């Protein structure tokens, strides 16, 4: 072996899930009339092609911790094996915190819950 890992097809991989605050809102402070804005999972064009997904398809985002369900939206703003969900949006079932382990950060003074890997399943 050459010392490098064989690249797995994207479909066989876990995808990195990013859960972030929307740039137009202050953390979880969302005006009620905008609450349903962006109530979806954003996926890169590469993920959409690999998983044969189109806008609006309902996906189950899951790992060994749990799952959540939401429609997907394909975007050119993400690249590679990455999906994104904005925090505090009403999704179809559960939410991003259902797939993230609650553990203390390396600094020891907060929870490390914004980075995890997941698989996608059409439902």
N, CA, C and O atoms as a GROMACS GRO file, in nm:
protein
  492
    1UNK      N    1   0.083  -0.119   0.000
    1UNK     CA    2   0.000   0.000   0.000
    1UNK      C    3   0.087   0.124   0.000
    1UNK      O    4   0.200   0.123   0.049
    2UNK      N    5   0.032   0.228  -0.055
    2UNK     CA    6   0.109   0.351  -0.067
    2UNK      C    7   0.104   0.438   0.058
    2UNK      O    8   0.168   0.543   0.062
    3UNK      N    9   0.029   0.398   0.159
    3UNK     CA   10   0.019   0.478   0.280
    3UNK      C   11  -0.097   0.575   0.279
    3UNK      O   12  -0.117   0.648   0.377
    4UNK      N   13  -0.175   0.579   0.172
    4UNK     CA   14  -0.293   0.667   0.167
    4UNK      C   15  -0.418   0.582   0.168
    4UNK      O   16  -0.418   0.468   0.121
    5UNK      N   17  -0.523   0.637   0.222
    5UNK     CA   18  -0.650   0.566   0.225
    5UNK      C   19  -0.717   0.573   0.089
    5UNK      O   20  -0.713   0.676   0.022
    6UNK      N   21  -0.778   0.464   0.049
    6UNK     CA   22  -0.854   0.463  -0.074
    6UNK      C   23  -0.975   0.554  -0.057
    6UNK      O   24  -1.046   0.547   0.044
    7UNK      N   25  -0.997   0.639  -0.156
    7UNK     CA   26  -1.111   0.731  -0.150
    7UNK      C   27  -1.240   0.653  -0.172
    7UNK      O   28  -1.257   0.587  -0.275
    8UNK      N   29  -1.330   0.660  -0.077
    8UNK     CA   30  -1.459   0.593  -0.090
    8UNK      C   31  -1.552   0.675  -0.178
    8UNK      O   32  -1.542   0.798  -0.180
    9UNK      N   33  -1.642   0.609  -0.250
    9UNK     CA   34  -1.741   0.687  -0.323
    9UNK      C   35  -1.820   0.772  -0.223
    9UNK      O   36  -1.842   0.729  -0.110
   10UNK      N   37  -1.862   0.892  -0.264
   10UNK     CA   38  -1.931   0.982  -0.173
   10UNK      C   39  -2.052   0.915  -0.110
   10UNK      O   40  -2.082   0.940   0.006
   11UNK      N   41  -2.122   0.830  -0.184
   11UNK     CA   42  -2.242   0.764  -0.134
   11UNK      C   43  -2.211   0.675  -0.013
   11UNK      O   44  -2.300   0.652   0.070
   12UNK      N   45  -2.090   0.625  -0.001
   12UNK     CA   46  -2.052   0.535   0.108
   12UNK      C   47  -2.007   0.612   0.232
   12UNK      O   48  -1.990   0.552   0.338
   13UNK      N   49  -1.987   0.740   0.221
   13UNK     CA   50  -1.932   0.820   0.328
   13UNK      C   51  -2.037   0.875   0.421
   13UNK      O   52  -2.157   0.878   0.390
   14UNK      N   53  -1.990   0.918   0.534
   14UNK     CA   54  -2.070   1.004   0.619
   14UNK      C   55  -2.048   1.146   0.568
   14UNK      O   56  -1.940   1.179   0.519
   15UNK      N   57  -2.150   1.228   0.578
   15UNK     CA   58  -2.139   1.368   0.538
   15UNK      C   59  -2.120   1.454   0.662
   15UNK      O   60  -2.174   1.424   0.768
   16UNK      N   61  -2.044   1.560   0.649
   16UNK     CA   62  -2.027   1.654   0.759
   16UNK      C   63  -2.151   1.740   0.768
   16UNK      O   64  -2.193   1.801   0.669
   17UNK      N   65  -2.212   1.745   0.887
   17UNK     CA   66  -2.327   1.829   0.911
   17UNK      C   67  -2.283   1.956   0.981
   17UNK      O   68  -2.223   1.951   1.089
   18UNK      N   69  -2.312   2.069   0.920
   18UNK     CA   70  -2.287   2.198   0.981
   18UNK      C   71  -2.419   2.252   1.034
   18UNK      O   72  -2.518   2.254   0.960
   19UNK      N   73  -2.423   2.295   1.159
   19UNK     CA   74  -2.542   2.360   1.215
   19UNK      C   75  -2.498   2.498   1.259
   19UNK      O   76  -2.418   2.513   1.350
   20UNK      N   77  -2.552   2.598   1.193
   20UNK     CA   78  -2.506   2.735   1.214
   20UNK      C   79  -2.623   2.830   1.235
   20UNK      O   80  -2.738   2.797   1.205
   21UNK      N   81  -2.593   2.948   1.286
   21UNK     CA   82  -2.691   3.055   1.294
   21UNK      C   83  -2.702   3.122   1.158
   21UNK      O   84  -2.602   3.138   1.088
   22UNK      N   85  -2.823   3.162   1.122
   22UNK     CA   86  -2.843   3.232   0.995
   22UNK      C   87  -2.778   3.371   1.004
   22UNK      O   88  -2.789   3.436   1.107
   23UNK      N   89  -2.712   3.416   0.899
   23UNK     CA   90  -2.643   3.546   0.905
   23UNK      C   91  -2.736   3.666   0.922
   23UNK      O   92  -2.691   3.773   0.962
   24UNK      N   93  -2.866   3.650   0.892
   24UNK     CA   94  -2.959   3.762   0.905
   24UNK      C   95  -3.022   3.773   1.043
   24UNK      O   96  -3.091   3.871   1.072
   25UNK      N   97  -3.000   3.673   1.128
   25UNK     CA   98  -3.064   3.672   1.260
   25UNK      C   99  -2.958   3.666   1.369
   25UNK      O  100  -2.845   3.623   1.345
   26UNK      N  101  -2.993   3.710   1.486
   26UNK     CA  102  -2.903   3.708   1.601
   26UNK      C  103  -2.922   3.577   1.676
   26UNK      O  104  -3.016   3.562   1.754
   27UNK      N  105  -2.832   3.482   1.653
   27UNK     CA  106  -2.836   3.350   1.716
   27UNK      C  107  -2.975   3.289   1.705
   27UNK      O  108  -3.019   3.260   1.594
   28UNK      N  109  -3.044   3.268   1.815
   28UNK     CA  110  -3.175   3.203   1.808
   28UNK      C  111  -3.290   3.304   1.806
   28UNK      O  112  -3.406   3.265   1.815
   29UNK      N  113  -3.260   3.432   1.794
   29UNK     CA  114  -3.364   3.535   1.793
   29UNK      C  115  -3.417   3.551   1.650
   29UNK      O  116  -3.358   3.620   1.568
   30UNK      N  117  -3.529   3.485   1.623
   30UNK     CA  118  -3.587   3.484   1.489
   30UNK      C  119  -3.726   3.545   1.495
   30UNK      O  120  -3.809   3.500   1.574
   31UNK      N  121  -3.755   3.647   1.415
   31UNK     CA  122  -3.890   3.702   1.413
   31UNK      C  123  -3.991   3.593   1.374
   31UNK      O  124  -3.963   3.515   1.283
   32UNK      N  125  -4.105   3.586   1.441
   32UNK     CA  126  -4.203   3.479   1.414
   32UNK      C  127  -4.241   3.466   1.267
   32UNK      O  128  -4.263   3.355   1.219
   33UNK      N  129  -4.250   3.578   1.196
   33UNK     CA  130  -4.291   3.572   1.055
   33UNK      C  131  -4.184   3.510   0.965
   33UNK      O  132  -4.211   3.477   0.850
   34UNK      N  133  -4.062   3.494   1.017
   34UNK     CA  134  -3.953   3.435   0.938
   34UNK      C  135  -3.911   3.298   0.991
   34UNK      O  136  -3.812   3.241   0.943
   35UNK      N  137  -3.984   3.245   1.088
   35UNK     CA  138  -3.943   3.120   1.152
   35UNK      C  139  -3.932   3.004   1.054
   35UNK      O  140  -3.840   2.922   1.067
   36UNK      N  141  -4.021   2.995   0.957
   36UNK     CA  142  -4.019   2.882   0.863
   36UNK      C  143  -3.924   2.903   0.746
   36UNK      O  144  -3.908   2.815   0.662
   37UNK      N  145  -3.863   3.020   0.740
   37UNK     CA  146  -3.764   3.046   0.634
   37UNK      C  147  -3.646   2.952   0.656
   37UNK      O  148  -3.597   2.938   0.769
   38UNK      N  149  -3.600   2.889   0.553
   38UNK     CA  150  -3.484   2.800   0.560
   38UNK      C  151  -3.508   2.678   0.650
   38UNK      O  152  -3.413   2.628   0.710
   39UNK      N  153  -3.632   2.632   0.660
   39UNK     CA  154  -3.662   2.511   0.740
   39UNK      C  155  -3.637   2.389   0.653
   39UNK      O  156  -3.730   2.317   0.614
   40UNK      N  157  -3.510   2.367   0.623
   40UNK     CA  158  -3.471   2.258   0.533
   40UNK      C  159  -3.326   2.220   0.562
   40UNK      O  160  -3.260   2.278   0.648
   41UNK      N  161  -3.280   2.121   0.489
   41UNK     CA  162  -3.140   2.080   0.492
   41UNK      C  163  -3.079   2.126   0.360
   41UNK      O  164  -3.131   2.091   0.254
   42UNK      N  165  -2.972   2.202   0.365
   42UNK     CA  166  -2.902   2.241   0.243
   42UNK      C  167  -2.798   2.135   0.212
   42UNK      O  168  -2.725   2.091   0.301
   43UNK      N  169  -2.791   2.095   0.085
   43UNK     CA  170  -2.691   1.996   0.043
   43UNK      C  171  -2.615   2.050  -0.077
   43UNK      O  172  -2.668   2.126  -0.157
   44UNK      N  173  -2.490   2.009  -0.088
   44UNK     CA  174  -2.407   2.052  -0.200
   44UNK      C  175  -2.453   1.982  -0.328
   44UNK      O  176  -2.522   1.879  -0.323
   45UNK      N  177  -2.414   2.038  -0.441
   45UNK     CA  178  -2.447   1.975  -0.570
   45UNK      C  179  -2.383   1.837  -0.581
   45UNK      O  180  -2.439   1.746  -0.642
   46UNK      N  181  -2.265   1.823  -0.522
   46UNK     CA  182  -2.197   1.693  -0.526
   46UNK      C  183  -2.275   1.587  -0.447
   46UNK      O  184  -2.289   1.474  -0.493
   47UNK      N  185  -2.326   1.624  -0.331
   47UNK     CA  186  -2.408   1.531  -0.252
   47UNK      C  187  -2.535   1.498  -0.328
   47UNK      O  188  -2.575   1.382  -0.335
   48UNK      N  189  -2.600   1.599  -0.386
   48UNK     CA  190  -2.723   1.577  -0.462
   48UNK      C  191  -2.701   1.480  -0.578
   48UNK      O  192  -2.782   1.390  -0.600
   49UNK      N  193  -2.591   1.497  -0.649
   49UNK     CA  194  -2.562   1.409  -0.762
   49UNK      C  195  -2.531   1.267  -0.715
   49UNK      O  196  -2.581   1.170  -0.772
   50UNK      N  197  -2.451   1.254  -0.611
   50UNK     CA  198  -2.412   1.123  -0.560
   50UNK      C  199  -2.531   1.045  -0.505
   50UNK      O  200  -2.540   0.924  -0.525
   51UNK      N  201  -2.623   1.114  -0.437
   51UNK     CA  202  -2.737   1.048  -0.373
   51UNK      C  203  -2.864   1.054  -0.459
   51UNK      O  204  -2.969   1.006  -0.419
   52UNK      N  205  -2.852   1.115  -0.578
   52UNK     CA  206  -2.965   1.130  -0.671
   52UNK      C  207  -3.082   1.202  -0.603
   52UNK      O  208  -3.194   1.151  -0.598
   53UNK      N  209  -3.052   1.321  -0.550
   53UNK     CA  210  -3.151   1.401  -0.478
   53UNK      C  211  -3.186   1.526  -0.556
   53UNK      O  212  -3.104   1.580  -0.631
   54UNK      N  213  -3.310   1.573  -0.537
   54UNK     CA  214  -3.355   1.697  -0.596
   54UNK      C  215  -3.419   1.784  -0.489
   54UNK      O  216  -3.456   1.736  -0.382
   55UNK      N  217  -3.432   1.912  -0.518
   55UNK     CA  218  -3.495   2.006  -0.424
   55UNK      C  219  -3.630   1.953  -0.377
   55UNK      O  220  -3.711   1.904  -0.456
   56UNK      N  221  -3.652   1.965  -0.247
   56UNK     CA  222  -3.782   1.930  -0.191
   56UNK      C  223  -3.797   1.788  -0.143
   56UNK      O  224  -3.891   1.757  -0.069
   57UNK      N  225  -3.706   1.698  -0.182
   57UNK     CA  226  -3.715   1.560  -0.133
   57UNK      C  227  -3.696   1.558   0.018
   57UNK      O  228  -3.612   1.631   0.071
   58UNK      N  229  -3.774   1.476   0.086
   58UNK     CA  230  -3.762   1.465   0.230
   58UNK      C  231  -3.655   1.363   0.263
   58UNK      O  232  -3.654   1.251   0.210
   59UNK      N  233  -3.563   1.402   0.351
   59UNK     CA  234  -3.451   1.317   0.389
   59UNK      C  235  -3.453   1.290   0.538
   59UNK      O  236  -3.500   1.371   0.618
   60UNK      N  237  -3.401   1.175   0.573
   60UNK     CA  238  -3.370   1.145   0.713
   60UNK      C  239  -3.219   1.161   0.726
   60UNK      O  240  -3.142   1.095   0.657
   61UNK      N  241  -3.178   1.248   0.816
   61UNK     CA  242  -3.037   1.270   0.847
   61UNK      C  243  -3.012   1.190   0.974
   61UNK      O  244  -3.076   1.214   1.076
   62UNK      N  245  -2.918   1.093   0.968
   62UNK     CA  246  -2.905   1.003   1.082
   62UNK      C  247  -2.761   0.961   1.106
   62UNK      O  248  -2.675   0.968   1.018
   63UNK      N  249  -2.739   0.917   1.228
   63UNK     CA  250  -2.615   0.852   1.267
   63UNK      C  251  -2.648   0.762   1.386
   63UNK      O  252  -2.765   0.737   1.414
   64UNK      N  253  -2.546   0.713   1.456
   64UNK     CA  254  -2.572   0.620   1.566
   64UNK      C  255  -2.630   0.689   1.689
   64UNK      O  256  -2.668   0.621   1.785
   65UNK      N  257  -2.639   0.821   1.689
   65UNK     CA  258  -2.695   0.895   1.802
   65UNK      C  259  -2.845   0.916   1.785
   65UNK      O  260  -2.920   0.905   1.882
   66UNK      N  261  -2.890   0.946   1.664
   66UNK     CA  262  -3.031   0.973   1.640
   66UNK      C  263  -3.057   1.015   1.497
   66UNK      O  264  -2.980   0.982   1.407
   67UNK      N  265  -3.167   1.090   1.476
   67UNK     CA  266  -3.203   1.132   1.341
   67UNK      C  267  -3.292   1.256   1.346
   67UNK      O  268  -3.348   1.291   1.450
   68UNK      N  269  -3.302   1.323   1.230
   68UNK     CA  270  -3.404   1.425   1.208
   68UNK      C  271  -3.444   1.421   1.062
   68UNK      O  272  -3.367   1.378   0.976
   69UNK      N  273  -3.567   1.467   1.033
   69UNK     CA  274  -3.622   1.465   0.898
   69UNK      C  275  -3.650   1.606   0.851
   69UNK      O  276  -3.698   1.690   0.928
   70UNK      N  277  -3.621   1.634   0.723
   70UNK     CA  278  -3.647   1.766   0.666
   70UNK      C  279  -3.638   1.758   0.514
   70UNK      O  280  -3.570   1.670   0.460
   71UNK      N  281  -3.704   1.850   0.443
   71UNK     CA  282  -3.684   1.857   0.298
   71UNK      C  283  -3.544   1.911   0.269
   71UNK      O  284  -3.486   1.982   0.350
   72UNK      N  285  -3.492   1.876   0.152
   72UNK     CA  286  -3.358   1.925   0.117
   72UNK      C  287  -3.366   2.034   0.012
   72UNK      O  288  -3.462   2.044  -0.064
   73UNK      N  289  -3.262   2.116   0.010
   73UNK     CA  290  -3.247   2.219  -0.091
   73UNK      C  291  -3.103   2.213  -0.142
   73UNK      O  292  -3.008   2.223  -0.064
   74UNK      N  293  -3.087   2.197  -0.272
   74UNK     CA  294  -2.955   2.188  -0.334
   74UNK      C  295  -2.901   2.331  -0.351
   74UNK      O  296  -2.972   2.421  -0.396
   75UNK      N  297  -2.774   2.350  -0.313
   75UNK     CA  298  -2.714   2.483  -0.321
   75UNK      C  299  -2.571   2.476  -0.373
   75UNK      O  300  -2.499   2.379  -0.351
   76UNK      N  301  -2.532   2.581  -0.442
   76UNK     CA  302  -2.393   2.591  -0.488
   76UNK      C  303  -2.304   2.658  -0.382
   76UNK      O  304  -2.184   2.673  -0.404
   77UNK      N  305  -2.362   2.697  -0.269
   77UNK     CA  306  -2.286   2.762  -0.162
   77UNK      C  307  -2.208   2.662  -0.076
   77UNK      O  308  -2.123   2.702   0.003
   78UNK      N  309  -2.238   2.533  -0.091
   78UNK     CA  310  -2.163   2.428  -0.021
   78UNK      C  311  -2.085   2.349  -0.124
   78UNK      O  312  -2.127   2.337  -0.239
   79UNK      N  313  -1.972   2.294  -0.083
   79UNK     CA  314  -1.889   2.214  -0.172
   79UNK      C  315  -1.855   2.082  -0.107
   79UNK      O  316  -1.828   2.076   0.013
   80UNK      N  317  -1.855   1.975  -0.185
   80UNK     CA  318  -1.812   1.845  -0.137
   80UNK      C  319  -1.913   1.776  -0.047
   80UNK      O  320  -2.032   1.805  -0.054
   81UNK      N  321  -1.865   1.685   0.038
   81UNK     CA  322  -1.954   1.602   0.121
   81UNK      C  323  -2.003   1.674   0.246
   81UNK      O  324  -1.976   1.632   0.358
   82UNK      N  325  -2.077   1.784   0.224
   82UNK     CA  326  -2.122   1.870   0.334
   82UNK      C  327  -2.271   1.897   0.321
   82UNK      O  328  -2.323   1.918   0.211
   83UNK      N  329  -2.341   1.896   0.436
   83UNK     CA  330  -2.479   1.940   0.442
   83UNK      C  331  -2.490   2.043   0.554
   83UNK      O  332  -2.406   2.047   0.644
   84UNK      N  333  -2.593   2.127   0.548
   84UNK     CA  334  -2.607   2.235   0.645
   84UNK      C  335  -2.752   2.249   0.687
   84UNK      O  336  -2.843   2.239   0.605
   85UNK      N  337  -2.774   2.273   0.815
   85UNK     CA  338  -2.906   2.304   0.868
   85UNK      C  339  -2.892   2.425   0.960
   85UNK      O  340  -2.806   2.426   1.048
   86UNK      N  341  -2.975   2.526   0.938
   86UNK     CA  342  -2.973   2.641   1.029
   86UNK      C  343  -3.034   2.602   1.162
   86UNK      O  344  -3.130   2.525   1.168
   87UNK      N  345  -2.978   2.656   1.268
   87UNK     CA  346  -3.027   2.628   1.402
   87UNK      C  347  -3.168   2.685   1.422
   87UNK      O  348  -3.206   2.784   1.360
   88UNK      N  349  -3.242   2.620   1.510
   88UNK     CA  350  -3.371   2.669   1.558
   88UNK      C  351  -3.477   2.682   1.450
   88UNK      O  352  -3.560   2.773   1.457
   89UNK      N  353  -3.476   2.595   1.352
   89UNK     CA  354  -3.580   2.594   1.251
   89UNK      C  355  -3.673   2.476   1.279
   89UNK      O  356  -3.627   2.369   1.319
   90UNK      N  357  -3.803   2.494   1.259
   90UNK     CA  358  -3.897   2.383   1.278
   90UNK      C  359  -3.888   2.286   1.160
   90UNK      O  360  -3.940   2.314   1.052
   91UNK      N  361  -3.824   2.173   1.181
   91UNK     CA  362  -3.811   2.072   1.076
   91UNK      C  363  -3.927   1.972   1.089
   91UNK      O  364  -4.011   1.986   1.178
   92UNK      N  365  -3.932   1.874   1.002
   92UNK     CA  366  -4.046   1.782   1.001
   92UNK      C  367  -4.051   1.692   1.124
   92UNK      O  368  -4.158   1.667   1.180
   93UNK      N  369  -3.935   1.645   1.166
   93UNK     CA  370  -3.929   1.559   1.284
   93UNK      C  371  -3.791   1.573   1.347
   93UNK      O  372  -3.690   1.558   1.279
   94UNK      N  373  -3.787   1.602   1.476
   94UNK     CA  374  -3.662   1.623   1.549
   94UNK      C  375  -3.585   1.742   1.493
   94UNK      O  376  -3.642   1.825   1.422
   95UNK      N  377  -3.458   1.750   1.525
   95UNK     CA  378  -3.376   1.860   1.478
   95UNK      C  379  -3.230   1.822   1.485
   95UNK      O  380  -3.197   1.712   1.530
   96UNK      N  381  -3.141   1.911   1.440
   96UNK     CA  382  -2.998   1.878   1.436
   96UNK      C  383  -2.938   1.831   1.568
   96UNK      O  384  -2.845   1.751   1.568
   97UNK      N  385  -2.990   1.880   1.682
   97UNK     CA  386  -2.934   1.836   1.810
   97UNK      C  387  -2.957   1.687   1.835
   97UNK      O  388  -2.893   1.629   1.923
   98UNK      N  389  -3.048   1.624   1.761
   98UNK     CA  390  -3.076   1.482   1.779
   98UNK      C  391  -2.967   1.392   1.720
   98UNK      O  392  -2.970   1.271   1.741
   99UNK      N  393  -2.872   1.449   1.646
   99UNK     CA  394  -2.766   1.368   1.587
   99UNK      C  395  -2.627   1.406   1.640
   99UNK      O  396  -2.525   1.361   1.588
  100UNK      N  397  -2.625   1.489   1.743
  100UNK     CA  398  -2.498   1.538   1.794
  100UNK      C  399  -2.480   1.496   1.939
  100UNK      O  400  -2.569   1.514   2.022
  101UNK      N  401  -2.365   1.442   1.967
  101UNK     CA  402  -2.332   1.401   2.103
  101UNK      C  403  -2.308   1.523   2.191
  101UNK      O  404  -2.241   1.618   2.150
  102UNK      N  405  -2.363   1.521   2.310
  102UNK     CA  406  -2.337   1.628   2.407
  102UNK      C  407  -2.212   1.592   2.485
  102UNK      O  408  -2.213   1.499   2.566
  103UNK      N  409  -2.105   1.665   2.461
  103UNK     CA  410  -1.979   1.641   2.532
  103UNK      C  411  -1.913   1.775   2.559
  103UNK      O  412  -1.939   1.874   2.489
  104UNK      N  413  -1.829   1.778   2.657
  104UNK     CA  414  -1.761   1.901   2.696
  104UNK      C  415  -1.651   1.932   2.595
  104UNK      O  416  -1.582   1.842   2.547
  105UNK      N  417  -1.634   2.060   2.564
  105UNK     CA  418  -1.529   2.102   2.472
  105UNK      C  419  -1.391   2.080   2.534
  105UNK      O  420  -1.379   2.051   2.652
  106UNK      N  421  -1.288   2.094   2.453
  106UNK     CA  422  -1.152   2.078   2.503
  106UNK      C  423  -1.118   2.185   2.606
  106UNK      O  424  -1.029   2.164   2.688
  107UNK      N  425  -1.186   2.299   2.603
  107UNK     CA  426  -1.164   2.404   2.703
  107UNK      C  427  -1.230   2.370   2.836
  107UNK      O  428  -1.198   2.428   2.939
  108UNK      N  429  -1.326   2.275   2.832
  108UNK     CA  430  -1.391   2.230   2.954
  108UNK      C  431  -1.501   2.320   3.006
  108UNK      O  432  -1.549   2.300   3.117
  109UNK      N  433  -1.542   2.419   2.925
  109UNK     CA  434  -1.643   2.511   2.977
  109UNK      C  435  -1.764   2.529   2.884
  109UNK      O  436  -1.834   2.630   2.894
  110UNK      N  437  -1.788   2.435   2.797
  110UNK     CA  438  -1.903   2.445   2.708
  110UNK      C  439  -1.931   2.312   2.643
  110UNK      O  440  -1.853   2.217   2.657
  111UNK      N  441  -2.042   2.304   2.570
  111UNK     CA  442  -2.076   2.180   2.500
  111UNK      C  443  -2.030   2.186   2.356
  111UNK      O  444  -2.047   2.287   2.288
  112UNK      N  445  -1.972   2.078   2.310
  112UNK     CA  446  -1.924   2.063   2.173
  112UNK      C  447  -2.035   1.994   2.094
  112UNK      O  448  -2.043   1.871   2.092
  113UNK      N  449  -2.123   2.072   2.029
  113UNK     CA  450  -2.235   2.009   1.962
  113UNK      C  451  -2.262   2.061   1.822
  113UNK      O  452  -2.370   2.038   1.768
  114UNK      N  453  -2.168   2.130   1.762
  114UNK     CA  454  -2.192   2.185   1.628
  114UNK      C  455  -2.121   2.109   1.517
  114UNK      O  456  -2.124   2.155   1.403
  115UNK      N  457  -2.058   1.996   1.545
  115UNK     CA  458  -1.984   1.926   1.442
  115UNK      C  459  -2.009   1.776   1.456
  115UNK      O  460  -1.983   1.718   1.562
  116UNK      N  461  -2.060   1.715   1.350
  116UNK     CA  462  -2.083   1.571   1.352
  116UNK      C  463  -2.092   1.520   1.209
  116UNK      O  464  -2.097   1.598   1.114
  117UNK      N  465  -2.094   1.390   1.195
  117UNK     CA  466  -2.105   1.327   1.064
  117UNK      C  467  -2.232   1.244   1.060
  117UNK      O  468  -2.270   1.180   1.159
  118UNK      N  469  -2.298   1.245   0.943
  118UNK     CA  470  -2.429   1.180   0.930
  118UNK      C  471  -2.439   1.110   0.794
  118UNK      O  472  -2.360   1.135   0.702
  119UNK      N  473  -2.538   1.024   0.784
  119UNK     CA  474  -2.575   0.962   0.657
  119UNK      C  475  -2.712   1.017   0.617
  119UNK      O  476  -2.787   1.066   0.702
  120UNK      N  477  -2.744   1.008   0.489
  120UNK     CA  478  -2.872   1.054   0.438
  120UNK      C  479  -2.954   0.936   0.389
  120UNK      O  480  -2.902   0.839   0.334
  121UNK      N  481  -3.084   0.945   0.412
  121UNK     CA  482  -3.176   0.839   0.368
  121UNK      C  483  -3.302   0.907   0.314
  121UNK      O  484  -3.359   0.993   0.380
  122UNK      N  485  -3.345   0.868   0.194
  122UNK     CA  486  -3.470   0.921   0.140
  122UNK      C  487  -3.586   0.858   0.216
  122UNK      O  488  -3.586   0.737   0.241
  123UNK      N  489  -3.686   0.940   0.252
  123UNK     CA  490  -3.805   0.883   0.318
  123UNK      C  491  -3.932   0.930   0.246
  123UNK      O  492  -4.043   0.894   0.286
   0.00000   0.00000   0.00000
